[in-house]
Amino acid sequence: MTTSATPTYDYLIIGAGTAGCVLAARLSENPAHRVCLIEAGGSEQHPYISIPAAVGAAIMSERFGWGLTTTPQAALNNRVIALPRGKVVGGSGSINGMAYYRGPARDYDDWAARGNHGWSYQELLPYFLRSEHNEHYGNSSVHRTGGPMAVNFIKRPNSLCEIFNRSMSELGFPHCEDFNVAEPEGYGYRQGTIANGRRVSTASAYLRPVLQRKNLTVLTNTMTRRILLQNGIATGVEIQTAQGVQTLRAEREVVLSAGTFHSPHILLHSGIGDSAELERAGIKPQHQLPGVGRNLADHPATYVAMDTRDSASYGLSWRAAARDLWNGLEYLVAGTGPLGSNLFETNAYIKTQSGLDRPDMQVVFQPARRNVKPFPLPLGHGYAISLVCLYPQSRGTVKVGSNDPLSQPLIDPALGSAQKDIDTLVTGLKLARSILGSAGFQPFQAHERLPGKSVQSDAGLEGYVRNTLATVHHPGCTCRMGPDADAVVNHELKVHGLQGLRVADASIYPQLVGANTNASVVAIAEKAADMLLSVNP
């Protein structure tokens, strides 16, 4: 069934994820602007999302995710890797680990050096500051209070975290008091977007407080089929709901904020991409732009998993039943305790070799047992260290699987295709063993479940990496910003060669940031809102 009415707005925003919620809130501040936010998923109001410690349940839930996977990965023994992405208001910001880390200033200076005017660290810093409410650091040169996004330390981190920190110190690594300075390096407690024991996302911080605005329309459970073009101008969006297919009209601009996988997928189904590939897929080409869906990058990771009988770690067990019951009651009554933690309370950013100008590895300590099989909460006791390669060389693609716009994208990140990525993770495994073998961890008499003590040679560790490597869900670069022929958007986030169409999300990264992605996507959206409002105040 196709409806005949054509609702008209000034701005159509595709995707109520991290960026989309920011854009909807900022653009609708002017009551003269008619703003429509389109989201494929439903409400984010659910305990799995609001309770920080339930992050595993949020990521695993079919209700809140797209169920995406990679194609078989040739360099990883043809394994298919899960790619959790949020299909819910707030997008992946409603199911992520809530870590707040911007990354080194040099990452953004590199963006600007690639021809992206206005995207250096100093030029992007005001947008980080605008979004932040950080009472710990207050109004310093790199932090602010008063912004929508609350950023805090976990008040009562697990006692194992201090042992990890001490072990890093004993190995000669520096302590880092604030990871969000221009040149962060070392170990220390990390901040997260958590306040009063609850997750903070752009859905809760930006969108929900303004839902009553009469000029703001939010369409949930609404799939975007394609962007409509007329004479090189984006004029609207074709959507699909339970009632059928409908057209929405945009009088000013369409902003695509559907994320690293779905933004290029929507462009391709709109006929924007490599014309030859589109024709092979049965899609009529509308605009030749071969970079759409290329340059996909993500942070690969592996881990060392330790099991203990000691119950100091977070985890459900009979030995810790009384404590677990008390923690649950504490959270219900006061919103405090371990349930208000994202479980990843300390980490380190280090250089794996001399001569590097910024850390190339993240070392994440998990004071909880890594489950043998998927389960929303840690079962039993232990701890783990994840090693993350921050500047991978592997590059992949996002393509269409058919001419059905509701089909899933074909995602091939080519994980592990660059040997250097594998080598970096092997180095990380050796470091993790050194950390966990320090004197502070000895009293726990932990058993190394994975890789296992029998795996000692470089060849054995490489084999383990290829059998366990996954991503830490930081994809980007598939609608890359730049002035060159393979870029998709320019420095104003306008799609090259078209009018009335911009992209604003992690897909526009010129190159991957060596950090968690949420903070930078919020800043991108804030900057995008300023760009749009400078044209139409």
C-alpha positions in Angstrom: 0.0 0.0 0.0 1.3 3.4 -0.9 0.0 6.5 0.7 -0.7 9.6 -1.4 0.1 12.4 1.1 3.5 13.9 1.1 4.5 15.3 4.5 7.0 18.2 4.1 9.7 19.3 6.5 12.7 21.6 6.3 15.1 18.9 7.4 14.9 15.2 7.2 17.4 13.3 9.4 17.9 9.6 8.6 18.9 7.7 11.7 18.2 8.5 15.4 21.6 7.3 16.5 24.3 9.2 18.3 24.6 11.9 15.6 20.9 12.0 14.6 19.7 12.7 18.1 22.1 15.7 18.4 21.1 17.0 15.0 17.4 16.8 15.7 17.8 18.6 19.0 20.0 21.4 17.6 18.1 22.0 14.4 14.7 22.1 16.2 15.9 24.8 18.6 14.5 27.3 16.2 10.7 26.8 16.2 10.6 27.9 12.6 12.5 24.8 11.5 10.3 21.7 10.7 12.5 18.7 11.6 11.8 15.1 11.0 13.9 12.3 12.6 13.6 8.9 11.0 14.6 5.7 13.0 14.3 2.1 12.0 14.2 0.9 15.6 12.0 1.6 18.6 12.2 3.2 22.0 15.4 3.0 24.1 13.4 3.0 27.3 14.5 -0.4 28.7 16.5 -1.6 31.7 19.0 -3.4 29.5 19.9 0.0 28.0 19.6 2.2 31.1 21.5 0.0 33.6 25.2 0.3 32.7 26.2 -3.2 33.9 23.6 -4.7 31.6 25.6 -3.6 28.5 26.2 -7.2 27.5 22.5 -7.8 27.5 21.9 -4.6 25.4 24.5 -5.6 22.8 23.2 -9.2 22.6 19.5 -8.3 22.4 17.9 -8.9 19.0 15.3 -6.3 20.0 17.9 -3.5 19.9 20.2 -4.5 17.2 20.4 -5.0 13.4 21.9 -8.5 13.7 24.7 -7.7 11.3 27.7 -9.9 10.6 30.7 -9.8 8.3 31.1 -11.9 5.2 33.5 -14.9 5.8 36.8 -13.4 6.7 39.5 -15.0 4.5 42.4 -14.0 6.9 40.5 -15.3 9.9 40.0 -18.9 8.7 36.7 -17.8 7.0 35.0 -17.0 10.3 31.9 -14.8 10.3 32.2 -12.0 12.9 29.2 -10.4 14.6 28.9 -6.6 14.2 26.6 -5.3 16.8 24.9 -2.0 15.8 22.0 -0.3 17.5 18.6 -0.5 15.9 16.9 1.7 18.5 16.6 5.4 19.4 20.1 6.4 20.4 21.6 3.9 17.9 24.8 2.3 18.9 25.1 4.9 21.7 22.2 3.0 23.4 24.1 -0.3 23.5 27.8 0.6 23.6 30.2 0.4 26.5 29.7 4.1 27.5 33.5 4.8 27.3 34.3 8.5 26.8 37.6 9.0 25.0 38.2 11.5 22.2 41.6 10.3 21.0 44.9 12.1 20.4 44.9 15.6 18.9 47.1 14.4 16.1 44.3 12.2 14.8 42.2 15.3 14.0 45.1 17.3 12.8 45.7 14.4 10.3 42.1 14.9 9.1 42.8 18.6 8.4 46.1 17.7 6.8 44.3 15.6 4.2 42.5 18.6 2.9 39.6 18.8 5.3 39.5 22.5 6.2 38.1 23.2 9.7 38.6 19.7 11.2 41.9 20.1 13.1 41.9 19.3 16.8 41.7 23.0 17.9 38.8 23.6 15.5 36.9 20.5 16.7 37.6 21.0 20.4 34.8 23.6 20.9 32.3 20.9 19.9 33.7 18.4 22.3 33.4 21.1 25.0 29.9 22.1 24.0 28.6 18.6 24.5 30.3 17.8 27.8 29.2 18.1 31.4 32.3 16.9 33.4 32.2 17.9 37.0 35.5 16.1 37.8 37.7 18.4 35.7 35.3 21.4 35.6 35.9 24.3 33.2 39.5 23.6 32.1 41.0 24.1 28.7 39.9 20.7 27.6 36.7 20.1 29.7 33.5 21.9 30.5 30.4 21.7 32.7 26.9 22.6 31.5 26.7 20.5 28.3 24.1 17.8 27.7 26.4 14.7 28.0 27.4 13.8 31.6 30.9 12.3 31.8 32.1 10.7 35.0 34.4 8.2 36.7 33.0 5.1 38.2 32.8 5.9 41.9 33.7 2.5 43.3 35.8 0.6 40.8 36.5 -3.0 41.4 39.6 -3.7 43.6 41.3 -5.6 40.8 41.6 -2.4 38.8 44.1 -1.0 41.2 46.2 -4.2 40.8 46.2 -3.7 37.1 47.2 -0.1 37.5 50.1 -1.0 39.8 51.2 -3.7 37.4 51.4 -1.2 34.6 53.5 1.1 36.7 55.9 -1.7 37.7 56.4 -2.4 34.0 57.4 1.2 33.4 54.3 2.7 31.9 53.3 6.2 32.8 50.1 7.1 34.7 47.6 9.2 32.8 45.3 11.3 35.0 43.1 12.5 32.1 42.8 10.6 28.8 41.1 13.5 27.1 44.1 15.8 26.9 45.8 16.5 23.6 48.5 13.8 24.0 47.1 11.0 26.2 49.4 8.1 27.1 49.6 5.6 29.9 47.3 3.8 32.3 44.6 4.9 34.6 40.9 5.0 35.4 38.7 6.0 32.4 35.6 8.1 32.3 32.2 7.1 30.9 28.9 8.6 29.9 27.2 7.5 33.1 25.3 9.6 35.6 23.4 8.6 38.7 23.8 5.0 37.9 22.3 5.2 34.5 23.6 5.3 30.9 23.8 8.7 29.2 23.4 8.7 25.5 22.4 11.4 23.0 18.9 9.9 23.1 18.6 10.6 26.8 20.7 13.8 26.9 19.7 15.6 23.7 16.6 14.1 22.2 14.3 13.0 25.0 14.3 16.5 26.8 13.0 18.1 23.6 10.5 15.6 22.3 7.6 17.9 23.1 8.7 20.5 20.6 5.9 21.0 18.1 8.3 21.4 15.2 10.0 18.1 15.8 8.6 14.8 14.5 10.2 11.5 15.4 9.3 8.5 13.3 10.2 5.2 15.0 10.0 1.7 13.5 10.4 3.4 10.1 12.8 2.0 7.5 14.5 4.3 5.0 14.4 2.8 1.5 16.2 5.5 -0.5 17.0 9.2 -0.8 15.1 10.9 -3.7 17.0 12.9 -6.2 15.8 15.4 -8.8 18.3 17.1 -11.1 21.2 16.5 -8.7 19.3 17.7 -5.6 18.1 15.6 -2.7 14.4 16.4 -2.4 13.1 13.8 0.0 13.2 10.3 1.4 11.2 7.2 0.6 10.3 5.3 3.8 8.5 2.1 4.8 6.4 1.5 7.8 3.9 -1.2 8.8 1.4 0.8 6.8 3.4 0.8 3.6 5.7 3.0 1.5 5.5 6.7 1.9 7.5 9.8 0.6 8.7 12.6 2.8 9.8 15.9 1.3 12.7 18.0 2.4 12.6 21.7 1.5 16.1 22.4 2.8 18.3 19.4 3.3 18.5 15.7 3.9 21.0 14.6 6.5 22.2 11.0 6.5 23.2 9.8 9.9 22.6 6.1 9.7 26.1 4.9 10.7 29.1 3.4 9.1 27.3 0.5 7.6 23.8 1.9 6.8 24.7 5.3 5.5 26.6 3.9 2.5 24.0 1.2 2.1 21.2 3.9 1.8 23.3 5.9 -0.6 23.9 2.8 -2.8 20.2 2.0 -2.9 19.6 5.6 -3.8 21.7 5.1 -6.9 24.7 7.0 -5.5 27.9 5.0 -5.8 30.0 3.1 -8.4 27.7 2.9 -11.4 29.0 -0.4 -12.7 28.5 -2.1 -9.4 25.0 -0.6 -9.0 24.0 -1.9 -12.4 25.2 -5.4 -11.5 23.1 -5.3 -8.4 20.0 -4.2 -10.4 20.0 -0.6 -9.1 19.6 2.3 -11.5 22.6 4.6 -11.1 21.8 8.2 -10.3 25.2 9.7 -9.4 28.7 8.3 -10.0 30.5 8.3 -6.7 32.8 5.3 -6.4 34.0 5.9 -2.9 30.7 5.0 -1.3 31.1 2.0 0.9 34.9 1.8 0.5 37.7 2.4 3.0 35.9 0.5 5.8 38.1 0.3 8.9 37.5 -1.0 12.4 39.6 -1.7 15.5 40.6 -5.4 15.7 41.1 -7.0 19.1 42.0 -10.2 20.9 42.2 -11.1 24.6 43.7 -13.1 27.4 41.1 -14.7 29.7 41.9 -15.8 33.3 39.7 -17.9 35.6 39.8 -17.8 39.4 38.1 -19.4 42.4 38.5 -16.1 44.3 35.3 -14.0 44.0 36.9 -10.5 44.1 35.9 -10.0 40.4 32.5 -9.0 39.3 30.4 -12.1 38.5 27.5 -14.3 39.4 28.2 -17.3 41.5 27.1 -19.2 44.6 30.2 -18.0 46.5 29.2 -14.4 45.9 25.4 -14.8 46.1 25.0 -12.7 49.2 27.2 -9.9 47.8 25.4 -10.0 44.4 22.0 -9.8 46.2 23.2 -6.8 48.2 24.5 -5.1 45.0 21.1 -5.6 43.4 19.3 -4.1 46.4 21.8 -1.2 46.5 21.2 -0.3 42.9 17.4 -0.5 43.3 17.4 1.7 46.3 20.2 4.2 45.6 21.3 3.7 42.0 24.8 3.0 43.2 27.2 0.0 43.3 28.5 -2.3 40.6 25.3 -2.3 38.5 26.0 1.4 37.9 29.4 0.4 36.3 30.1 -0.4 32.6 32.6 -3.1 34.0 35.6 -1.6 32.1 36.9 0.9 34.6 40.6 1.1 33.9 42.7 0.8 30.8 45.9 2.0 29.1 47.0 3.5 25.8 50.5 2.6 25.0 53.1 2.6 22.2 54.2 -0.9 21.2 57.5 0.4 19.7 59.7 3.4 20.1 59.5 6.2 17.6 55.7 6.3 17.4 54.1 9.8 17.8 51.0 8.4 19.6 49.8 5.2 21.3 48.9 2.5 18.9 47.4 0.0 21.3 44.6 0.1 23.9 44.9 -2.3 26.8 41.5 -2.8 28.4 41.2 -4.5 31.8 38.0 -6.4 32.6 37.6 -7.2 36.3 35.2 -10.0 35.4 35.4 -13.4 33.9 35.0 -13.6 30.2 32.1 -15.9 29.5 32.8 -19.2 27.6 29.4 -18.8 25.9 27.4 -15.6 25.3 25.5 -14.5 28.4 24.5 -10.9 29.4 26.3 -10.9 32.7 29.7 -12.5 33.9 29.3 -16.0 35.1 31.8 -17.2 37.7 35.0 -15.3 38.4 38.1 -14.2 36.8 39.5 -11.3 34.8 40.6 -10.6 31.3 42.7 -8.1 29.2 41.6 -7.1 25.7 44.2 -5.8 23.3 43.0 -3.4 20.7 45.0 -2.3 17.6 44.2 1.4 17.3 45.5 2.1 13.8 44.8 -1.0 11.7 45.9 -1.1 8.1 43.2 -3.6 6.9 40.5 -2.0 4.8 37.2 -3.4 3.7 33.9 -2.5 2.0 30.2 -2.2 2.5 28.1 -3.3 -0.6 24.5 -4.0 -1.5 23.5 -7.6 -1.4 20.5 -7.1 -3.7 18.3 -4.4 -5.1 16.0 -4.7 -2.1 16.6 -1.6 0.0 15.5 -3.5 3.1 18.1 -6.2 2.7 21.1 -6.3 4.9 24.4 -4.8 3.6 27.3 -7.0 2.6 30.0 -6.1 5.1 33.6 -7.2 4.4 36.0 -5.4 6.7 38.9 -7.7 5.6 39.9 -8.2 9.2 43.5 -9.4 9.6 44.3 -8.9 5.9 47.2 -6.7 6.9 49.9 -8.7 8.6 50.9 -5.7 10.7 47.5 -5.7 12.5 48.1 -9.4 13.5 51.7 -8.7 14.6 50.5 -5.8 16.8 48.0 -8.0 18.5 50.6 -10.7 19.1 52.8 -8.1 20.8 49.7 -7.2 22.9 49.2 -10.8 24.0 52.8 -10.9 25.3 52.3 -7.7 27.2 49.1 -8.9 28.7 50.8 -12.0 30.0 53.5 -9.8 31.6 50.8 -7.7 33.3 48.9 -10.6 34.6 52.0 -12.4 35.7 53.0 -9.5 38.0 53.2 -9.9 41.8 49.9 -8.2 42.5 47.9 -10.9 40.6 49.8 -13.9 42.0 47.6 -14.3 45.2 44.6 -15.1 42.9 46.2 -18.2 41.5 44.4 -17.6 38.2 44.3 -20.2 35.4 44.9 -18.9 31.9 42.0 -20.3 30.0 42.9 -18.5 26.7 45.2 -18.6 24.9 46.4 -21.2 27.4 49.9 -21.8 28.7 50.6 -24.3 25.9 50.5 -21.5 23.3 53.9 -19.8 23.6 55.5 -19.4 20.1 54.8 -16.5 17.9 53.3 -18.8 15.4 51.0 -20.2 18.0 50.0 -16.8 19.2 49.3 -15.7 15.6 47.1 -18.7 15.1 45.2 -17.8 18.3 44.7 -14.2 17.1 43.3 -15.4 13.8 40.9 -17.7 15.6 39.7 -15.1 18.1 40.1 -11.7 16.5 36.9 -9.6 16.5 36.3 -5.9 16.4 35.5 -3.6 19.4 32.7 -2.0 17.3 34.3 1.2 16.2 33.7 1.1 12.4 34.2 4.2 10.2 35.4 5.8 7.0 32.8 4.3 4.5 31.6 7.8 3.4 35.0 9.3 3.8 35.5 13.1 4.0 38.0 14.6 1.7 38.7 16.5 -1.6 40.0 13.5 -3.6 38.2 11.4 -6.1 37.6 8.5 -3.7 36.0 10.7 -1.0 32.2 10.9 -0.5 31.7 14.2 1.3 33.6 17.4 1.4 34.7 19.4 4.5 31.2 20.7 4.9 29.9 17.1 4.9 28.1 17.7 1.6 28.0 14.7 -0.7 30.3 15.5 -3.7 28.4 16.5 -6.8 24.9 16.7 -5.2 23.0 19.5 -3.4 20.8 19.3 -0.3 22.4 16.1 1.0 25.0 15.7 3.8 26.3 12.8 5.8 27.1 13.2 9.5 28.3 10.1 11.5 31.4 8.0 11.8 31.3 7.0 8.2 32.8 10.4 7.3 36.0 9.8 9.2 38.9 10.5 6.8 40.8 7.9 8.8 39.9 6.0 11.9 40.5 7.7 15.3 42.6 5.8 17.8 39.8 5.9 20.3 36.2 4.9 21.1 34.0 6.6 18.6 31.1 8.0 20.5 32.7 11.2 21.7 33.9 12.2 18.2 30.6 11.4 16.6 28.8 13.7 19.0 31.3 16.4 18.1 30.8 15.8 14.4 27.0 16.2 14.8 27.4 19.4 16.8 29.7 20.8 14.0 27.3 19.6 11.4 24.4 21.4 13.1 26.4 24.6 13.0 27.1 24.1 9.3 23.4 23.6 8.6 22.3 26.6 10.8 24.9 28.9 9.2 23.0 28.4 5.9 19.5 28.6 7.5 19.8 30.4 10.9 
